[in-house]
Amino acid sequence: CDMTDLVFLPFKAALWNYLTAEDLLGLLLGAYGHDAGHPGHNNQFEIERQTPLAKKYNNLSVLENFHLRLTIKILRESHLLDHLPRVAQKDIEDAISAAILGTDMGKHFRIIQEAEYLGDTLNKP
């Protein structure tokens, strides 16, 4: 399962009935930014070498936190959401955060299993 599968899960499983517009937009923007600025290696590389990124994020979801911060920075600098109320902007950023941090391969498969279970549960007649 990859980010594309995760993005389309709400549509395949009719989860859009349970998500807000902010959740859906955040999920799409999170998919767009989930590898923003990727340096070409993985978290283990960062942690083993104690790179500045590993230190900055305390060895926790190092690249995912980096991708998230860069995505939010770009989003804010673009002023794309400026027309929305601040609470909606925060909800969208929270959804982006969940989507991007959910790509940490150390947590990813558990999250995918939970999402598939939820989809199956909600689609039962």
Disulfide bonds with the S-S distance in Angstrom:
none
